[in-house]
Amino acid sequence: MKKTVLLLFGGASSEYAVSCVSAACVADNINKELYQVCLLGITADGKWYLYSGDTDSMRDLSWVNKEEYLTPAVISPSKTHQGVLLEDGTVIHVDAVFPVLHGKNGEDGTMQGLLALSGIPYVGCNTYSSAVCMDKVTTKILCEKVGIPVVPYAYFRKNGFDVQKAVEECEQKLSYPMFVKPANAGSSVGITKANNRDELVKGFEVAFDNDYKVLVETGISSAREIEVAMLGNKDAVASVCGEIAPGADFYDYETKYVSDTASYYVPARISDTLSDTIRACAEKIYRTLDCAGLSRVDFFLDENDVLYFNEINTIPGFTPISMYPGLMGKCGYSYSALIEKLIENACEEKL
């Protein structure tokens, strides 16, 4: 008997468009012989609809205008329903949820909290882990405690922020160039590179437009970006290492999803010994942050092959150019098999 799988997409997030594309790819590649697929879209302004149209309209973002395919619906928080509640009171039972949601209100523990209340198994990390991993500052603090090497950093909160004191602290602790980041935004949204004091001040303005907490890091000289895909619960495994050559000043949102000027190397252009070290580090981070289901762990490698942990993404992209499915593909998982594994893992006891 087929399981009913609910794909969540869109969301009130700066990564709304990427989520729609990722979810369309998942919907197109899921094994229809095993799963009955339902699509629940969330508009950029937070309206929820059961969507019955085509995936092309998800990719070009026109799905929200296809009124004939939209039915107002929500996930019920009641365990007596364990499914989607339509406005006429009809309940659609759901066996598992795949929240293909990136960034705020989807990857940060908010959606995971609702799903925990609903009693429906879901793909990915639990509420605690999702929230911790979304906050770049909290992630660094926890990983430092267990000896994970991180990029030198400072952080600031919007409440009571004094830009002059912040600049002085950064210049005392760090060195230019610096990267200024919102602590709780994904896919490089709101990140700027500061080569001097004026650019640092501007970077604070941009980052605080996206979040109440801001992280500032020293730029790593000639940094190479190395990524590892994690898959599984208690028996989680690390993929081969992948490498990204941004083709821009840094791997920003434009490079990731719009211009696609980056070059990708799977496996990464590093020695087997270094690859094993990085993969072991990714596994340690995954365990430290209580992750389950999946994550993508990102590192920097400097010109002397010194390793630094950058960040972790608990719902990585599933677009045609996303690294996560590409890395798992090198480990023997076709796109369809990867989706199946994620759903079956979701139906297990995670931790």
C-alpha positions as CSV (number, residue, x, y, z in Angstrom):
1,M,0.0,0.0,0.0
2,K,1.3,3.4,-0.9
3,K,2.3,5.9,1.8
4,T,1.0,9.4,1.5
5,V,3.8,11.9,1.5
6,L,3.2,15.6,2.0
7,L,5.8,17.9,0.3
8,L,5.9,21.3,1.9
9,F,7.3,24.1,-0.3
10,G,7.5,27.9,-0.5
11,G,7.3,29.7,2.8
12,A,7.5,33.2,4.3
13,S,11.3,33.3,3.8
14,S,13.9,35.0,1.7
15,E,14.5,31.5,0.2
16,Y,10.9,31.1,-1.0
17,A,11.9,30.8,-4.7
18,V,14.7,28.2,-4.1
19,S,12.3,26.1,-2.0
20,C,9.7,26.1,-4.8
21,V,12.4,24.8,-7.3
22,S,13.8,22.3,-4.8
23,A,10.3,20.9,-4.1
24,A,9.5,20.6,-7.8
25,C,12.6,18.5,-8.3
26,V,11.6,16.3,-5.4
27,A,8.1,15.9,-6.7
28,D,9.3,15.0,-10.1
29,N,11.7,12.4,-8.9
30,I,9.8,10.7,-6.1
31,N,8.8,7.1,-6.8
32,K,5.1,7.3,-7.6
33,E,4.8,3.5,-7.3
34,L,5.7,3.7,-3.6
35,Y,4.2,7.1,-2.6
36,Q,1.1,9.1,-3.1
37,V,2.3,12.7,-3.2
38,C,0.4,15.8,-1.9
39,L,1.8,19.3,-2.3
40,L,1.2,21.9,0.3
41,G,2.5,25.3,-0.7
42,I,3.0,28.3,1.5
43,T,3.0,31.7,-0.2
44,A,5.7,34.3,0.5
45,D,3.1,36.2,2.7
46,G,2.2,33.0,4.7
47,K,-0.9,31.7,3.1
48,W,-1.3,27.9,2.9
49,Y,-2.8,25.9,0.0
50,L,-3.0,22.3,-1.1
51,Y,-1.7,22.6,-4.6
52,S,-2.8,20.1,-7.4
53,G,-1.2,21.7,-10.4
54,D,2.0,21.0,-12.3
55,T,5.6,21.3,-11.1
56,D,6.6,23.7,-13.9
57,S,4.4,26.3,-12.2
58,M,6.2,25.8,-9.0
59,R,9.6,26.4,-10.7
60,D,8.5,29.7,-12.3
61,L,6.6,30.6,-9.1
62,S,3.2,31.0,-11.0
63,W,1.6,28.2,-8.9
64,V,0.2,30.8,-6.5
65,N,-1.9,32.3,-9.4
66,K,-3.4,29.0,-10.4
67,E,-6.6,29.4,-8.3
68,E,-8.3,26.4,-9.8
69,Y,-5.5,24.2,-8.3
70,L,-5.5,25.8,-4.9
71,T,-7.4,24.7,-1.8
72,P,-6.9,26.5,1.5
73,A,-5.5,23.9,3.9
74,V,-3.2,23.6,7.0
75,I,-1.4,20.9,8.8
76,S,-3.4,20.0,11.9
77,P,-1.5,20.2,15.2
78,S,-3.9,17.5,16.5
79,K,-2.6,13.9,16.7
80,T,-6.1,12.7,16.2
81,H,-5.9,14.1,12.6
82,Q,-2.3,13.3,11.7
83,G,-2.7,15.1,8.4
84,V,-3.9,18.0,6.4
85,L,-7.1,19.9,7.4
86,L,-9.1,21.5,4.6
87,E,-11.4,24.4,5.2
88,D,-14.5,22.3,4.9
89,G,-13.2,20.1,7.8
90,T,-12.0,17.2,5.6
91,V,-8.8,15.6,6.8
92,I,-6.2,14.0,4.4
93,H,-4.2,11.5,6.4
94,V,-0.4,11.8,5.9
95,D,2.2,9.1,6.6
96,A,5.2,11.4,6.3
97,V,6.1,15.0,5.6
98,F,9.0,16.2,3.6
99,P,9.5,19.9,4.5
100,V,11.4,21.2,1.4
101,L,11.6,24.5,3.1
102,H,14.8,26.6,3.3
103,G,15.6,29.3,5.7
104,K,13.3,31.0,8.2
105,N,9.9,29.5,9.1
106,G,10.9,26.2,7.6
107,E,14.4,25.2,8.5
108,D,14.7,26.9,11.9
109,G,12.6,24.6,14.1
110,T,9.3,26.5,13.7
111,M,7.9,24.0,11.2
112,Q,9.5,21.1,13.0
113,G,7.6,22.1,16.2
114,L,4.3,22.0,14.4
115,L,5.1,18.6,12.9
116,A,6.1,17.3,16.3
117,L,2.7,18.3,17.7
118,S,0.9,16.8,14.7
119,G,2.5,13.4,15.3
120,I,3.4,13.0,11.7
121,P,6.9,11.6,10.9
122,Y,9.0,14.1,9.0
123,V,12.2,14.3,7.0
124,G,15.1,16.0,8.8
125,C,16.3,17.3,12.1
126,N,14.1,17.7,15.2
127,T,13.0,21.1,16.6
128,Y,16.0,21.6,18.8
129,S,18.6,20.7,16.3
130,S,16.9,22.7,13.5
131,A,16.9,25.8,15.6
132,V,20.5,25.4,16.8
133,C,21.9,24.7,13.3
134,M,20.0,27.7,11.9
135,D,21.7,30.1,14.3
136,K,25.3,30.4,13.0
137,V,26.5,31.9,16.3
138,T,25.0,29.1,18.5
139,T,26.4,26.5,16.1
140,K,29.9,27.9,16.4
141,I,29.7,28.1,20.2
142,L,28.6,24.5,20.6
143,C,31.1,23.2,18.0
144,E,34.0,25.1,19.6
145,K,33.3,23.3,22.9
146,V,34.1,20.0,21.4
147,G,37.2,21.1,19.6
148,I,35.9,21.8,16.1
149,P,38.0,24.4,14.4
150,V,35.9,27.5,13.5
151,V,36.7,30.7,11.7
152,P,37.6,33.6,14.1
153,Y,34.5,35.5,14.8
154,A,32.6,38.1,16.8
155,Y,28.8,38.6,17.1
156,F,26.4,41.4,18.0
157,R,22.7,41.9,18.8
158,K,20.5,44.6,17.4
159,N,19.2,45.6,20.8
160,G,21.7,48.2,22.2
161,F,24.0,47.9,19.2
162,D,26.7,50.5,19.1
163,V,28.4,50.5,15.7
164,Q,31.5,52.3,16.8
165,K,32.2,49.8,19.6
166,A,31.3,46.9,17.3
167,V,33.8,48.1,14.6
168,E,36.5,48.5,17.3
169,E,35.8,45.0,18.6
170,C,36.0,43.5,15.2
171,E,39.3,45.3,14.3
172,Q,40.8,44.1,17.6
173,K,39.7,40.5,17.3
174,L,39.7,39.9,13.5
175,S,41.4,41.1,10.4
176,Y,40.2,42.4,7.0
177,P,38.6,41.2,4.8
178,M,35.7,40.3,7.0
179,F,32.4,38.7,6.2
180,V,29.3,40.1,7.9
181,K,26.4,37.7,8.1
182,P,22.9,37.5,9.6
183,A,23.0,34.8,12.2
184,N,19.7,33.2,11.2
185,A,19.5,33.5,7.4
186,G,20.4,30.8,4.9
187,S,21.8,30.5,1.4
188,S,24.2,33.5,1.9
189,V,21.2,35.9,2.1
190,G,22.3,39.3,3.6
191,I,26.0,38.5,3.6
192,T,28.6,41.1,2.6
193,K,32.4,41.2,2.4
194,A,34.1,44.1,4.1
195,N,37.6,45.2,3.1
196,N,37.6,48.3,5.3
197,R,35.8,50.1,8.1
198,D,33.2,51.8,5.8
199,E,32.3,48.5,4.2
200,L,32.1,46.9,7.7
201,V,29.6,49.5,8.8
202,K,27.5,49.0,5.6
203,G,27.7,45.3,6.2
204,F,26.1,45.7,9.6
205,E,23.2,47.6,8.1
206,V,22.6,44.9,5.5
207,A,22.8,42.0,8.0
208,F,20.6,43.7,10.6
209,D,18.0,44.2,7.9
210,N,17.8,40.3,7.8
211,D,18.2,39.4,11.5
212,Y,18.4,40.6,15.0
213,K,21.8,39.0,15.5
214,V,24.9,39.4,13.3
215,L,28.0,37.3,12.9
216,V,31.4,38.8,11.7
217,E,34.2,36.5,10.6
218,T,37.7,36.9,9.4
219,G,38.0,36.1,5.7
220,I,40.1,33.0,5.1
221,S,43.0,33.6,2.7
222,S,42.5,31.8,-0.6
223,A,39.7,29.7,0.9
224,R,38.5,26.6,-0.8
225,E,34.9,25.6,0.0
226,I,34.5,21.9,0.8
227,E,31.1,20.3,1.5
228,V,30.0,17.0,3.0
229,A,26.5,15.5,2.8
230,M,25.3,13.6,5.8
231,L,22.5,11.0,5.6
232,G,20.9,8.9,8.3
233,N,19.8,8.9,11.9
234,K,21.8,6.8,14.4
235,D,23.6,5.2,11.6
236,A,24.4,8.4,9.7
237,V,27.1,8.3,7.0
238,A,29.2,11.0,5.4
239,S,29.4,11.4,1.7
240,V,32.5,12.0,-0.4
241,C,33.8,15.6,-0.1
242,G,32.7,18.1,-2.8
243,E,34.4,21.3,-3.7
244,I,32.9,24.6,-4.9
245,A,34.9,27.2,-6.9
246,P,32.5,30.2,-6.7
247,G,33.5,32.1,-9.8
248,A,32.7,35.2,-7.8
249,D,34.1,37.1,-4.8
250,F,32.3,34.6,-2.6
251,Y,29.6,31.9,-2.9
252,D,26.6,34.3,-2.5
253,Y,22.9,33.8,-3.3
254,E,23.3,35.1,-6.8
255,T,26.1,32.6,-7.6
256,K,24.2,29.7,-6.0
257,Y,20.8,30.1,-7.6
258,V,20.8,32.8,-10.3
259,S,24.0,33.2,-12.4
260,D,25.3,29.7,-11.7
261,T,28.9,30.8,-12.4
262,A,30.4,28.4,-9.8
263,S,32.4,25.2,-10.7
264,Y,31.7,22.0,-8.8
265,Y,34.1,19.2,-8.2
266,V,32.9,15.8,-6.8
267,P,35.0,14.4,-5.4
268,A,36.9,17.4,-4.1
269,R,40.5,18.1,-5.4
270,I,42.1,17.0,-2.1
271,S,44.1,14.0,-0.8
272,D,42.4,10.9,0.5
273,T,43.9,11.5,3.9
274,L,42.5,15.1,4.1
275,S,39.2,13.9,2.8
276,D,38.9,11.3,5.6
277,T,39.7,14.0,8.1
278,I,37.0,16.3,6.8
279,R,34.4,13.6,6.7
280,A,35.2,12.6,10.3
281,C,34.8,16.2,11.3
282,A,31.5,16.4,9.5
283,E,30.3,13.3,11.4
284,K,31.4,14.8,14.7
285,I,29.5,18.1,14.0
286,Y,26.4,16.1,13.0
287,R,26.4,14.2,16.3
288,T,27.3,17.3,18.4
289,L,24.3,19.2,17.0
290,D,21.9,16.2,17.4
291,C,21.1,16.1,13.7
292,A,19.1,13.4,12.1
293,G,17.8,12.6,8.6
294,L,20.1,14.8,6.5
295,S,22.4,17.8,6.6
296,R,25.1,19.4,4.5
297,V,28.2,20.4,6.4
298,D,30.3,23.2,4.9
299,F,34.0,23.9,5.5
300,F,36.8,26.3,4.4
301,L,40.2,25.0,3.6
302,D,42.9,27.7,3.6
303,E,46.0,27.9,1.4
304,N,47.9,25.7,3.8
305,D,45.2,23.1,4.0
306,V,44.1,24.2,7.5
307,L,40.4,23.3,8.0
308,Y,37.7,25.5,9.4
309,F,34.0,24.6,9.9
310,N,31.8,27.2,8.2
311,E,28.1,26.2,8.7
312,I,25.6,23.4,8.6
313,N,22.4,23.3,6.5
314,T,19.7,20.9,7.8
315,I,17.5,21.2,4.7
316,P,20.0,21.7,1.9
317,G,18.9,22.5,-1.6
318,F,17.5,19.9,-4.0
319,T,17.8,22.0,-7.2
320,P,19.5,20.6,-10.3
321,I,22.8,22.3,-9.3
322,S,22.6,21.6,-5.5
323,M,25.5,19.8,-4.0
324,Y,23.6,17.6,-1.6
325,P,22.0,15.2,-4.1
326,G,25.1,15.4,-6.2
327,L,27.3,14.3,-3.3
328,M,24.9,11.5,-2.4
329,G,24.8,10.5,-6.1
330,K,28.5,9.7,-5.9
331,C,27.7,7.4,-2.9
332,G,25.4,5.3,-5.1
333,Y,22.0,7.0,-4.4
334,S,20.0,8.0,-7.4
335,Y,17.8,11.1,-6.9
336,S,14.8,8.8,-6.5
337,A,16.6,6.4,-4.1
338,L,17.8,9.3,-2.0
339,I,14.3,10.6,-1.6
340,E,13.1,7.1,-0.6
341,K,15.9,6.7,1.9
342,L,15.0,10.1,3.5
343,I,11.3,9.2,3.8
344,E,12.0,5.8,5.2
345,N,14.5,7.3,7.7
346,A,11.8,9.8,8.7
347,C,9.5,6.9,9.6
348,E,12.1,5.4,12.0
349,E,12.8,6.5,15.5
350,K,15.5,9.1,15.0
351,L,17.4,9.5,18.2
